[in-house]
Each structure stands twice: as C-alpha cells, then as structure tokens.
Amino acid sequence: MVEDKFLTQERCSRCGSPLNIRTMSRMNEDILCLDCAEAEKDHPRYREAAEAELEQVKAGNYNYPGLFVDKKYPF
C-alpha cells in the first residue's frame, strides 16, 4: 500500500510546527500548517499560483505540483 505523505507528515514543511491541521501549498508541494498557509498568501506571486492551480483542476489535473515545484520556500 502506498503511504500518503499528506496524511502522515507530522511537521509543517516550512516552520516545523506539529501538523494538527494541514493543507497543501498552492506554490509547491509543501504540506503546511494553517499559519504558514496564511502567510503564503502574502507572497507576490500567490495569486498567479492560485489561478494556475485552479486552471489545472478545471482541466482535470488534481495533482498539479505548483509553479514552484522542486523549489524550497522562500522563492
């Protein structure tokens, strides 16, 4: 059985806080705590990344890795 990193990762990819509640970054494949997800919205290219993700989802790509895939935050 394949393990889902989103469900098993214990700490935020960015700040290292415990992940009691988690979400995915819209910028890359980081798994974030809610504080980091909120802070991400201040990134100058956040809107661009969110719009690109939405277009991918509309096209049926539910595994879009983001504009900054394979890049470490901050970018």
Secondary structure, DSSP 4 states (H G I P E B T S, - for coil): ----HHHH--B-TTT--B-SS-EE-SSSS-EE-HHHHHHHTTSTTHHHHHHHHHHHHHTT-TT---TTTT-PSP-
